[in-house]
Amino acid sequence: MYSTSLLSLLAVPLTALAFPTTSLSTRQELESLHDKYVAAGKQYFGTIADEALLADEQNVGIIQQVFGQLTAENSMKWESIQPTLGGFNFAQPDVLVDFATANNMLIRGHTLIWHSQLPQYVSDITDAAELTEVIETHISEIMGRYVGKIFQWDVVNEIFNEDGSFRDSVFFNVLGEDFVRIAFEAAKAADPDAKLYINDFNLDSADNAKVQAMVTNVNKWVAEGVPIDGIGSQAHIAAGQGSAIPDAIKALAAADVAEVAITELDIADAPAEDYQQSVDACTQEPKCVGVTVWGVRDNDSWRPGTNPLLFDATGQPKEAYNTLVSNL
Ligand code: G3I
């Protein structure tokens, strides 16, 4: 008869063995923010990754110990995943999805419709029927591949200007605001169980015109039957902005959606107080399901020189991490 430990080893998916592991003797001991957040009643505390970051042993060691949810930083963006019409490139997102699945981590899909990182062939479309079909195919192919594996999707990203008007993009210019309905309906058809999000930045103060525009438009779309489940607040903020996040999250949660999330948190200079205030904003809001930090170590951040993350360039936990561990 096989021992329990042998049986459990046999149960490990082969993909789990393909990623770097850190030897126990060199691995630093870290507490899981994810486990603490789940114990506090939330769904997840996560971060980002992609193939290159998952090839880094130290980064993987931190992710496995601290986080329970992954967002693809770049590999699911349109220019990466469908660089030519009909030419889907799933190699990199597969790495992320396989790693997260093998490690029992939740996955946020990011992002289906975004004006940025968009191939020229999409921007060149001027015909409404053609653009609708291209949007629908993009969404059904990608969500269809990962159906049941990705629990939340950023269906549309960054569609508002700061004054609350619609951002100039091929989607808005050719289809008007109807592109939002088209995208969410395609997403709902592709994976009826995934939670479908509208995601944006600078939703960091309840007074922002963009917050008001988000709530007003989402309420209108939901009343019209557009299947929007949640609002994502990116929260790329500066030191000192953390104190405004609780009211901002409350304002977003007042919309007619089932849930909200903090989707891309990073804070210049990573003050512990701002991190705590930002995470508290989600903790205190019943509709807020989780927090995703936009990166693990400062040197991997998209904001070079601002050191906005929970781990420094050498992978050491910073005061903000220790504070969250103590207070969650
Ligand atoms: O992959 C190419 C590579 O082939 C090329 O050689 C290299 C040369 O510059 O560029 C590589 O692409 C870069 C890509 O990251 C992957 O590393 C792009 O130039 C660079 O612009 C891109 O930056 C990303 C940015 O979004 C734009 O897509 C950041 O890593 C990523 O953190 C950032 O994330 C966004 C969210 O998706 C949306 N919200 C804001 C957030 C921060 O900007």
Residues whose N, C-alpha, C, O or C-beta is under 5 A from the ligand:
A	BS01	G3I	E73 N74 Q117 W302
